[in-house]
Amino acid sequence: MADPLLIETDEQPKKKKSMVSAIIVPVLLLALSGGLGFSFSKFYVSPMIEANASAAPVDVQAANTANAAAAIRKSDEPAMAVVALDPILTNLSDPSEVWVRAEFSVLFNDAPSADVTAEIHDNFLRYMKTVKLRNLEGAIGFEHMLEDLNERARLISGGEAGRVLVRAFIVQ
């Protein structure tokens, strides 16, 4: 009686790949890809580089300033001005031993007067004295603070301030 766990088949076991064929195929593929890369760089990229090198040198800085000046002249939009405010160093209201150093810039639609920027700086300083540390925690708290500063800058400048930019903000 035959054992039920043993299954008899007429198939012979498959031959294992030889070690030589396992090495030859990757080596041939590597050599083929290297040759293709070399021929691509030699016959396609090198002529393009040589053609660009033989062209007359261009003063890049002069070209960029000329393009920028032409773009400004063509634009119907008002000129934008970024004004850096003096750094603010103050303590917070809730844990009064926590200090904040903040450096802001304000983006204006037109060049503002010195009085407007000084008033915005003073207002930001007064605002930072009322902020509590728990209101600054996380991205949402920081975003709410920025929204408040943007609104204050717009109100003080009469709508001329477009956006408040944070250059540095350190809580210690």
C-alpha positions in Angstrom: 0.0 0.0 0.0 1.3 3.4 -1.0 1.9 6.1 1.5 -0.6 8.9 1.0 1.8 11.6 1.8 4.2 10.7 -0.9 3.2 11.7 -4.4 4.8 10.0 -7.2 5.6 12.1 -10.3 7.4 11.3 -13.5 9.0 14.7 -13.6 12.7 14.9 -13.0 14.1 17.7 -10.8 15.0 20.9 -12.7 18.6 21.6 -13.2 20.1 24.5 -11.2 21.5 27.4 -13.1 25.2 27.4 -13.2 27.1 30.0 -11.4 28.7 31.1 -14.7 25.4 32.1 -16.3 24.4 34.0 -13.1 27.5 36.1 -13.4 27.7 36.5 -17.2 24.2 38.0 -17.6 24.7 41.0 -15.2 28.2 41.7 -16.5 27.0 41.8 -20.1 24.1 44.1 -19.1 26.5 46.4 -17.2 28.9 46.5 -20.1 26.0 47.3 -22.5 24.6 50.1 -20.4 28.1 51.6 -19.9 28.8 51.6 -23.6 25.4 53.2 -24.3 26.1 55.9 -21.7 29.6 56.6 -23.1 28.4 56.9 -26.7 25.5 59.2 -25.6 27.9 61.5 -23.8 30.5 61.4 -26.6 28.3 61.9 -29.6 25.3 63.9 -28.2 26.3 65.9 -25.1 29.9 66.8 -26.0 28.9 68.6 -29.3 26.3 70.6 -27.5 28.8 71.7 -24.8 31.4 72.6 -27.4 28.8 74.7 -29.4 27.8 76.6 -26.3 31.4 77.2 -25.3 32.3 78.6 -28.7 29.4 81.1 -28.5 30.2 84.7 -27.5 30.4 85.1 -23.7 27.4 87.0 -22.3 27.5 89.3 -19.3 24.9 87.6 -17.2 24.6 90.3 -14.5 24.0 93.0 -17.1 21.4 90.9 -18.9 19.6 90.1 -15.6 19.5 93.8 -14.6 18.3 94.8 -18.1 15.5 92.2 -18.0 14.5 93.2 -14.5 14.3 96.9 -15.5 12.3 96.1 -18.6 9.9 94.0 -16.5 9.5 96.8 -14.0 8.8 99.3 -16.7 6.3 97.1 -18.5 4.4 96.4 -15.2 1.3 98.4 -14.4 1.4 97.3 -10.8 2.6 99.6 -8.1 6.1 99.2 -6.8 6.4 96.9 -3.8 8.6 97.8 -0.8 9.9 95.5 2.0 10.7 97.4 5.1 12.6 95.6 7.9 11.4 96.7 11.4 13.7 96.9 14.4 13.9 93.8 16.5 11.4 93.3 19.2 12.7 92.0 22.6 10.1 91.6 25.3 8.7 89.2 27.8 5.3 87.4 27.4 2.3 88.1 29.5 1.5 84.7 31.0 4.8 83.2 32.1 6.5 86.6 32.6 9.9 85.0 32.8 9.6 83.9 29.1 11.2 86.3 26.6 10.6 86.7 22.9 12.9 88.2 20.3 11.1 88.8 17.0 12.3 90.3 13.8 9.6 91.3 11.3 9.5 92.8 7.9 6.4 94.4 6.3 5.6 94.3 2.6 4.1 97.6 1.5 2.4 98.4 -1.8 4.3 101.7 -1.9 7.2 103.1 0.1 5.8 104.0 3.6 6.8 106.9 5.7 9.0 106.5 8.8 6.1 107.4 11.0 4.0 104.5 9.8 6.8 102.0 10.2 7.5 103.3 13.7 3.9 103.1 14.7 3.6 99.5 13.3 6.8 98.6 15.3 5.3 100.1 18.5 2.0 98.3 18.0 3.7 95.0 17.4 5.7 95.5 20.6 2.5 96.2 22.6 0.9 93.2 21.0 3.8 90.8 21.9 3.5 91.9 25.5 -0.1 90.6 25.6 0.6 87.2 24.1 0.6 84.1 26.3 3.0 81.3 25.7 0.2 78.7 25.3 -1.2 80.9 22.4 2.1 80.5 20.5 2.4 76.8 20.8 2.1 74.8 17.6 1.7 76.0 14.0 -1.9 77.1 14.5 -1.0 79.4 17.3 1.8 80.9 15.3 -0.5 81.4 12.3 -3.1 83.2 14.5 -0.4 85.5 15.7 0.7 86.3 12.1 -2.9 87.0 11.1 -3.3 89.4 14.1 0.0 91.2 13.1 -1.1 91.4 9.4 -4.5 92.9 10.5 -2.8 95.4 12.8 -0.3 96.5 10.0 -3.1 96.9 7.5 -5.2 99.0 9.9 -2.2 101.3 10.9 -1.0 101.8 7.3 -4.5 102.4 5.9 -4.4 99.3 3.7 -0.9 99.9 2.3 0.7 97.0 4.2 0.3 93.8 2.3 1.9 91.2 4.5 4.0 90.7 7.6 7.1 88.5 7.1 8.9 86.8 10.0 12.7 87.0 9.7 13.4 85.6 13.2 11.3 84.5 16.1 13.0 83.1 19.2 11.2 82.2 22.5 13.4 81.7 25.5 
